[in-house]
Amino acid sequence: MGKVVAKTGIKRESGYLYFLDKNGNVAKVQMKRAGKKTSKKQTVVDKCGIVRKSGYLYYVDKKGDVCEAKMQRGGKKKKKAPAKKKKAASSAKKKKK
C-alpha cells in the first residue's frame, strides 16, 4: 500500500500504539483499555528524523518499518439540503380596511 521511508525493524509489543511523533521519530504509548488506567507518557523507540510531507499518512508496518501512503481525498459529494420556503402569507392576511 505504502512506500517504505525508513527501515527500522522495530519489534512491536502487543498493547502499544506505534506512531511518528512531532520530531519524526518512532514512538510508542500504551493503549487505553476500558476500566484500566494507563500512563500517557510516550517513549521514543527509534530516532529516524523523518521530515513529513503534506498530504501523506505515515505509519509503522508489520515488519517494523516506517511507510508513507498518499491520503485519499475526494469521495462522494454530499447533497445540499433543500431550502425551506419562507411564509410570506402572514402580511397578506392582515389587510387594512
N, CA, C and O atoms as a GROMACS GRO file, in nm:
protein
  388
    1MET      N    1   0.082  -0.118   0.000
    1MET     CA    2   0.000   0.000   0.000
    1MET      C    3   0.087   0.125   0.000
    1MET      O    4   0.065   0.217  -0.079
    2GLY      N    5   0.186   0.129   0.088
    2GLY     CA    6   0.268   0.247   0.101
    2GLY      C    7   0.412   0.221   0.059
    2GLY      O    8   0.450   0.108   0.029
    3LYS      N    9   0.489   0.328   0.059
    3LYS     CA   10   0.630   0.320   0.022
    3LYS      C   11   0.712   0.326   0.151
    3LYS      O   12   0.685   0.408   0.238
    4VAL      N   13   0.812   0.237   0.164
    4VAL     CA   14   0.896   0.234   0.282
    4VAL      C   15   0.987   0.356   0.281
    4VAL      O   16   1.060   0.381   0.185
    5VAL      N   17   0.982   0.433   0.391
    5VAL     CA   18   1.063   0.555   0.403
    5VAL      C   19   1.190   0.526   0.482
    5VAL      O   20   1.298   0.571   0.446
    6ALA      N   21   1.176   0.448   0.592
    6ALA     CA   22   1.291   0.414   0.676
    6ALA      C   23   1.277   0.271   0.725
    6ALA      O   24   1.172   0.231   0.775
    7LYS      N   25   1.385   0.194   0.710
    7LYS     CA   26   1.384   0.056   0.759
    7LYS      C   27   1.436   0.057   0.902
    7LYS      O   28   1.556   0.075   0.925
    8THR      N   29   1.346   0.036   0.996
    8THR     CA   30   1.384   0.040   1.137
    8THR      C   31   1.385  -0.099   1.199
    8THR      O   32   1.464  -0.125   1.290
    9GLY      N   33   1.298  -0.189   1.153
    9GLY     CA   34   1.294  -0.326   1.206
    9GLY      C   35   1.252  -0.332   1.352
    9GLY      O   36   1.310  -0.409   1.428
   10ILE      N   37   1.155  -0.253   1.391
   10ILE     CA   38   1.108  -0.247   1.530
   10ILE      C   39   1.027  -0.372   1.563
   10ILE      O   40   0.939  -0.412   1.486
   11LYS      N   41   1.057  -0.434   1.678
   11LYS     CA   42   0.976  -0.546   1.727
   11LYS      C   43   0.860  -0.486   1.805
   11LYS      O   44   0.880  -0.421   1.907
   12ARG      N   45   0.738  -0.508   1.756
   12ARG     CA   46   0.621  -0.446   1.816
   12ARG      C   47   0.568  -0.532   1.930
   12ARG      O   48   0.556  -0.654   1.917
   13GLU      N   49   0.536  -0.467   2.042
   13GLU     CA   50   0.477  -0.534   2.157
   13GLU      C   51   0.325  -0.517   2.151
   13GLU      O   52   0.276  -0.415   2.104
   14SER      N   53   0.252  -0.617   2.197
   14SER     CA   54   0.107  -0.604   2.198
   14SER      C   55   0.067  -0.510   2.311
   14SER      O   56   0.131  -0.506   2.416
   15GLY      N   57  -0.040  -0.434   2.288
   15GLY     CA   58  -0.088  -0.339   2.388
   15GLY      C   59  -0.028  -0.201   2.375
   15GLY      O   60  -0.055  -0.114   2.458
   16TYR      N   61   0.054  -0.178   2.271
   16TYR     CA   62   0.115  -0.048   2.249
   16TYR      C   63   0.079   0.006   2.111
   16TYR      O   64   0.061  -0.071   2.016
   17LEU      N   65   0.068   0.136   2.102
   17LEU     CA   66   0.040   0.205   1.976
   17LEU      C   67   0.170   0.269   1.929
   17LEU      O   68   0.234   0.342   2.003
   18TYR      N   69   0.208   0.241   1.804
   18TYR     CA   70   0.332   0.294   1.746
   18TYR      C   71   0.296   0.402   1.644
   18TYR      O   72   0.205   0.385   1.564
   19PHE      N   73   0.369   0.514   1.649
   19PHE     CA   74   0.339   0.627   1.561
   19PHE      C   75   0.463   0.713   1.544
   19PHE      O   76   0.564   0.692   1.612
   20LEU      N   77   0.456   0.810   1.452
   20LEU     CA   78   0.563   0.909   1.435
   20LEU      C   79   0.529   1.032   1.518
   20LEU      O   80   0.418   1.085   1.507
   21ASP      N   81   0.623   1.076   1.600
   21ASP     CA   82   0.597   1.195   1.682
   21ASP      C   83   0.629   1.322   1.603
   21ASP      O   84   0.658   1.315   1.484
   22LYS      N   85   0.623   1.438   1.669
   22LYS     CA   86   0.642   1.566   1.602
   22LYS      C   87   0.781   1.582   1.542
   22LYS      O   88   0.798   1.653   1.444
   23ASN      N   89   0.879   1.515   1.602
   23ASN     CA   90   1.017   1.527   1.554
   23ASN      C   91   1.050   1.427   1.443
   23ASN      O   92   1.162   1.428   1.391
   24GLY      N   93   0.955   1.340   1.406
   24GLY     CA   94   0.978   1.241   1.301
   24GLY      C   95   1.039   1.113   1.352
   24GLY      O   96   1.090   1.033   1.273
   25ASN      N   97   1.036   1.091   1.484
   25ASN     CA   98   1.088   0.968   1.544
   25ASN      C   99   0.973   0.872   1.572
   25ASN      O  100   0.859   0.914   1.591
   26VAL      N  101   1.005   0.742   1.574
   26VAL     CA  102   0.903   0.641   1.606
   26VAL      C  103   0.890   0.635   1.757
   26VAL      O  104   0.988   0.618   1.829
   27ALA      N  105   0.766   0.650   1.805
   27ALA     CA  106   0.737   0.647   1.948
   27ALA      C  107   0.628   0.545   1.975
   27ALA      O  108   0.556   0.503   1.885
   28LYS      N  109   0.616   0.507   2.101
   28LYS     CA  110   0.510   0.415   2.141
   28LYS      C  111   0.445   0.466   2.268
   28LYS      O  112   0.509   0.531   2.351
   29VAL      N  113   0.317   0.434   2.282
   29VAL     CA  114   0.242   0.468   2.403
   29VAL      C  115   0.146   0.352   2.431
   29VAL      O  116   0.098   0.287   2.339
   30GLN      N  117   0.121   0.328   2.560
   30GLN     CA  118   0.033   0.219   2.598
   30GLN      C  119  -0.110   0.250   2.556
   30GLN      O  120  -0.159   0.361   2.577
   31MET      N  121  -0.177   0.150   2.495
   31MET     CA  122  -0.314   0.170   2.451
   31MET      C  123  -0.408   0.177   2.570
   31MET      O  124  -0.387   0.112   2.672
   32LYS      N  125  -0.511   0.257   2.555
   32LYS     CA  126  -0.610   0.274   2.661
   32LYS      C  127  -0.710   0.160   2.653
   32LYS      O  128  -0.758   0.126   2.545
   33ARG      N  129  -0.740   0.101   2.767
   33ARG     CA  130  -0.838  -0.007   2.774
   33ARG      C  131  -0.949   0.033   2.869
   33ARG      O  132  -0.929   0.115   2.959
   34ALA      N  133  -1.066  -0.024   2.849
   34ALA     CA  134  -1.181   0.009   2.933
   34ALA      C  135  -1.156  -0.035   3.077
   34ALA      O  136  -1.122  -0.151   3.102
   35GLY      N  137  -1.173   0.058   3.171
   35GLY     CA  138  -1.160   0.026   3.312
   35GLY      C  139  -1.019   0.027   3.366
   35GLY      O  140  -1.000   0.017   3.487
   36LYS      N  141  -0.919   0.039   3.280
   36LYS     CA  142  -0.780   0.039   3.326
   36LYS      C  143  -0.720   0.177   3.309
   36LYS      O  144  -0.748   0.247   3.212
   37LYS      N  145  -0.638   0.216   3.406
   37LYS     CA  146  -0.567   0.342   3.395
   37LYS      C  147  -0.431   0.317   3.330
   37LYS      O  148  -0.362   0.221   3.366
   38THR      N  149  -0.395   0.402   3.237
   38THR     CA  150  -0.267   0.387   3.168
   38THR      C  151  -0.188   0.517   3.180
   38THR      O  152  -0.244   0.624   3.201
   39SER      N  153  -0.058   0.504   3.166
   39SER     CA  154   0.025   0.624   3.168
   39SER      C  155   0.021   0.686   3.029
   39SER      O  156   0.016   0.615   2.928
   40LYS      N  157   0.023   0.818   3.024
   40LYS     CA  158   0.015   0.888   2.896
   40LYS      C  159   0.153   0.925   2.844
   40LYS      O  160   0.164   1.001   2.749
   41LYS      N  161   0.258   0.871   2.905
   41LYS     CA  162   0.393   0.902   2.863
   41LYS      C  163   0.428   0.822   2.739
   41LYS      O  164   0.405   0.701   2.732
   42GLN      N  165   0.484   0.891   2.640
   42GLN     CA  166   0.529   0.822   2.521
   42GLN      C  167   0.681   0.806   2.528
   42GLN      O  168   0.751   0.893   2.579
   43THR      N  169   0.729   0.694   2.477
   43THR     CA  170   0.872   0.669   2.475
   43THR      C  171   0.919   0.658   2.332
   43THR      O  172   0.851   0.596   2.249
   44VAL      N  173   1.033   0.715   2.301
   44VAL     CA  174   1.090   0.709   2.166
   44VAL      C  175   1.157   0.573   2.150
   44VAL      O  176   1.241   0.534   2.230
   45VAL      N  177   1.117   0.502   2.044
   45VAL     CA  178   1.171   0.368   2.017
   45VAL      C  179   1.291   0.377   1.924
   45VAL      O  180   1.392   0.310   1.945
   46ASP      N  181   1.280   0.461   1.819
   46ASP     CA  182   1.387   0.474   1.722
   46ASP      C  183   1.393   0.618   1.672
   46ASP      O  184   1.289   0.676   1.639
   47LYS      N  185   1.511   0.674   1.667
   47LYS     CA  186   1.528   0.812   1.619
   47LYS      C  187   1.553   0.808   1.469
   47LYS      O  188   1.663   0.776   1.424
   48CYS      N  189   1.449   0.842   1.392
   48CYS     CA  190   1.458   0.841   1.245
   48CYS      C  191   1.480   0.981   1.190
   48CYS      O  192   1.558   1.000   1.097
   49GLY      N  193   1.410   1.079   1.246
   49GLY     CA  194   1.419   1.216   1.197
   49GLY      C  195   1.355   1.234   1.061
   49GLY      O  196   1.409   1.304   0.975
   50ILE      N  197   1.240   1.171   1.038
   50ILE     CA  198   1.170   1.178   0.909
   50ILE      C  199   1.101   1.313   0.895
   50ILE      O  200   1.033   1.359   0.987
   51VAL      N  201   1.119   1.376   0.780
   51VAL     CA  202   1.051   1.502   0.751
   51VAL      C  203   0.922   1.468   0.679
   51VAL      O  204   0.923   1.404   0.574
   52ARG      N  205   0.810   1.512   0.736
   52ARG     CA  206   0.680   1.478   0.680
   52ARG      C  207   0.645   1.567   0.561
   52ARG      O  208   0.682   1.684   0.556
   53LYS      N  209   0.574   1.508   0.465
   53LYS     CA  210   0.520   1.583   0.351
   53LYS      C  211   0.370   1.598   0.374
   53LYS      O  212   0.305   1.508   0.427
   54SER      N  213   0.316   1.713   0.333
   54SER     CA  214   0.172   1.731   0.348
   54SER      C  215   0.098   1.643   0.248
   54SER      O  216   0.144   1.625   0.135
   55GLY      N  217  -0.015   1.589   0.291
   55GLY     CA  218  -0.094   1.502   0.204
   55GLY      C  219  -0.055   1.356   0.213
   55GLY      O  220  -0.106   1.275   0.136
   56TYR      N  221   0.034   1.320   0.306
   56TYR     CA  222   0.078   1.182   0.320
   56TYR      C  223   0.051   1.133   0.462
   56TYR      O  224   0.056   1.210   0.558
   57LEU      N  225   0.022   1.003   0.475
   57LEU     CA  226  -0.002   0.937   0.602
   57LEU      C  227   0.120   0.851   0.633
   57LEU      O  228   0.166   0.776   0.547
   58TYR      N  229   0.171   0.860   0.755
   58TYR     CA  230   0.288   0.784   0.796
   58TYR      C  231   0.248   0.682   0.902
   58TYR      O  232   0.172   0.714   0.994
   59TYR      N  233   0.299   0.557   0.887
   59TYR     CA  234   0.263   0.451   0.980
   59TYR      C  235   0.378   0.350   0.991
   59TYR      O  236   0.470   0.350   0.909
   60VAL      N  237   0.370   0.265   1.094
   60VAL     CA  238   0.468   0.158   1.113
   60VAL      C  239   0.402   0.029   1.067
   60VAL      O  240   0.296  -0.008   1.118
   61ASP      N  241   0.464  -0.039   0.970
   61ASP     CA  242   0.402  -0.160   0.915
   61ASP      C  243   0.435  -0.284   0.998
   61ASP      O  244   0.497  -0.273   1.104
   62LYS      N  245   0.393  -0.402   0.950
   62LYS     CA  246   0.411  -0.527   1.025
   62LYS      C  247   0.558  -0.563   1.044
   62LYS      O  248   0.594  -0.625   1.144
   63LYS      N  249   0.642  -0.525   0.949
   63LYS     CA  250   0.784  -0.557   0.959
   63LYS      C  251   0.858  -0.461   1.053
   63LYS      O  252   0.973  -0.485   1.088
   64GLY      N  253   0.791  -0.353   1.093
   64GLY     CA  254   0.853  -0.256   1.182
   64GLY      C  255   0.919  -0.142   1.110
   64GLY      O  256   0.996  -0.066   1.170
   65ASP      N  257   0.890  -0.127   0.981
   65ASP     CA  258   0.945  -0.018   0.902
   65ASP      C  259   0.846   0.097   0.894
   65ASP      O  260   0.725   0.076   0.907
   66VAL      N  261   0.897   0.219   0.874
   66VAL     CA  262   0.811   0.336   0.861
   66VAL      C  263   0.775   0.352   0.714
   66VAL      O  264   0.862   0.353   0.628
   67CYS      N  265   0.644   0.364   0.685
   67CYS     CA  266   0.595   0.376   0.548
   67CYS      C  267   0.514   0.504   0.533
   67CYS      O  268   0.463   0.560   0.631
   68GLU      N  269   0.502   0.548   0.408
   68GLU     CA  270   0.417   0.663   0.378
   68GLU      C  271   0.320   0.624   0.267
   68GLU      O  272   0.356   0.549   0.176
   69ALA      N  273   0.197   0.674   0.277
   69ALA     CA  274   0.095   0.649   0.176
   69ALA      C  275   0.023   0.780   0.148
   69ALA      O  276  -0.003   0.859   0.239
   70LYS      N  277  -0.009   0.802   0.022
   70LYS     CA  278  -0.079   0.924  -0.015
   70LYS      C  279  -0.221   0.916   0.038
   70LYS      O  280  -0.289   0.815   0.022
   71MET      N  281  -0.267   1.025   0.103
   71MET     CA  282  -0.402   1.027   0.160
   71MET      C  283  -0.505   1.034   0.049
   71MET      O  284  -0.487   1.104  -0.051
   72GLN      N  285  -0.613   0.962   0.067
   72GLN     CA  286  -0.721   0.963  -0.029
   72GLN      C  287  -0.807   1.086  -0.006
   72GLN      O  288  -0.854   1.110   0.105
   73ARG      N  289  -0.826   1.162  -0.109
   73ARG     CA  290  -0.908   1.283  -0.099
   73ARG      C  291  -1.027   1.269  -0.194
   73ARG      O  292  -1.021   1.197  -0.293
   74GLY      N  293  -1.133   1.338  -0.162
   74GLY     CA  294  -1.249   1.336  -0.250
   74GLY      C  295  -1.355   1.243  -0.198
   74GLY      O  296  -1.390   1.248  -0.080
   75GLY      N  297  -1.407   1.158  -0.284
   75GLY     CA  298  -1.515   1.070  -0.245
   75GLY      C  299  -1.646   1.121  -0.301
   75GLY      O  300  -1.647   1.206  -0.390
   76LYS      N  301  -1.755   1.070  -0.249
   76LYS     CA  302  -1.886   1.110  -0.296
   76LYS      C  303  -1.923   1.245  -0.238
   76LYS      O  304  -1.908   1.268  -0.118
   77LYS      N  305  -1.970   1.336  -0.323
   77LYS     CA  306  -2.009   1.469  -0.279
   77LYS      C  307  -2.141   1.462  -0.204
   77LYS      O  308  -2.230   1.384  -0.239
   78LYS      N  309  -2.152   1.544  -0.100
   78LYS     CA  310  -2.276   1.548  -0.023
   78LYS      C  311  -2.379   1.633  -0.096
   78LYS      O  312  -2.345   1.733  -0.160
   79LYS      N  313  -2.505   1.591  -0.086
   79LYS     CA  314  -2.613   1.669  -0.147
   79LYS      C  315  -2.649   1.784  -0.055
   79LYS      O  316  -2.644   1.771   0.067
   80LYS      N  317  -2.686   1.896  -0.116
   80LYS     CA  318  -2.729   2.011  -0.037
   80LYS      C  319  -2.871   1.987   0.012
   80LYS      O  320  -2.953   1.930  -0.060
   81ALA      N  321  -2.899   2.030   0.134
   81ALA     CA  322  -3.033   2.016   0.190
   81ALA      C  323  -3.127   2.114   0.119
   81ALA      O  324  -3.088   2.227   0.091
   82PRO      N  325  -3.249   2.072   0.089
   82PRO     CA  326  -3.340   2.164   0.020
   82PRO      C  327  -3.373   2.284   0.108
   82PRO      O  328  -3.394   2.271   0.228
   83ALA      N  329  -3.375   2.400   0.047
   83ALA     CA  330  -3.402   2.524   0.120
   83ALA      C  331  -3.548   2.530   0.162
   83ALA      O  332  -3.637   2.492   0.086
   84LYS      N  333  -3.572   2.578   0.284
   84LYS     CA  334  -3.708   2.589   0.335
   84LYS      C  335  -3.772   2.716   0.278
   84LYS      O  336  -3.706   2.819   0.266
   85LYS      N  337  -3.899   2.705   0.245
   85LYS     CA  338  -3.972   2.820   0.190
   85LYS      C  339  -4.017   2.910   0.303
   85LYS      O  340  -4.068   2.863   0.405
   86LYS      N  341  -3.999   3.039   0.285
   86LYS     CA  342  -4.042   3.136   0.385
   86LYS      C  343  -4.190   3.164   0.366
   86LYS      O  344  -4.240   3.166   0.254
   87LYS      N  345  -4.259   3.187   0.475
   87LYS     CA  346  -4.401   3.217   0.468
   87LYS      C  347  -4.420   3.367   0.449
   87LYS      O  348  -4.388   3.446   0.539
   88ALA      N  349  -4.470   3.407   0.333
   88ALA     CA  350  -4.496   3.547   0.303
   88ALA      C  351  -4.644   3.578   0.315
   88ALA      O  352  -4.685   3.693   0.295
   89ALA      N  353  -4.722   3.479   0.348
   89ALA     CA  354  -4.868   3.496   0.355
   89ALA      C  355  -4.912   3.572   0.480
   89ALA      O  356  -5.025   3.620   0.484
   90SER      N  357  -4.828   3.583   0.578
   90SER     CA  358  -4.869   3.649   0.704
   90SER      C  359  -4.901   3.797   0.682
   90SER      O  360  -4.994   3.849   0.745
   91SER      N  361  -4.827   3.865   0.595
   91SER     CA  362  -4.854   4.006   0.570
   91SER      C  363  -4.975   4.022   0.478
   91SER      O  364  -5.045   4.124   0.486
   92ALA      N  365  -5.001   3.925   0.393
   92ALA     CA  366  -5.114   3.933   0.301
   92ALA      C  367  -5.247   3.912   0.374
   92ALA      O  368  -5.350   3.965   0.331
   93LYS      N  369  -5.248   3.837   0.481
   93LYS     CA  370  -5.369   3.810   0.556
   93LYS      C  371  -5.420   3.932   0.630
   93LYS      O  372  -5.541   3.952   0.644
   94LYS      N  373  -5.329   4.012   0.675
   94LYS     CA  374  -5.367   4.132   0.753
   94LYS      C  375  -5.383   4.251   0.660
   94LYS      O  376  -5.289   4.326   0.636
   95LYS      N  377  -5.501   4.265   0.609
   95LYS     CA  378  -5.529   4.379   0.522
   95LYS      C  379  -5.599   4.488   0.603
   95LYS      O  380  -5.682   4.460   0.689
   96LYS      N  381  -5.564   4.609   0.575
   96LYS     CA  382  -5.627   4.722   0.644
   96LYS      C  383  -5.758   4.757   0.574
   96LYS      O  384  -5.765   4.758   0.452
   97LYS      N  385  -5.860   4.787   0.653
   97LYS     CA  386  -5.990   4.822   0.597
   97LYS      C  387  -6.014   4.967   0.595
   97LYS      O  388  -6.120   5.012   0.550
   0.00000   0.00000   0.00000
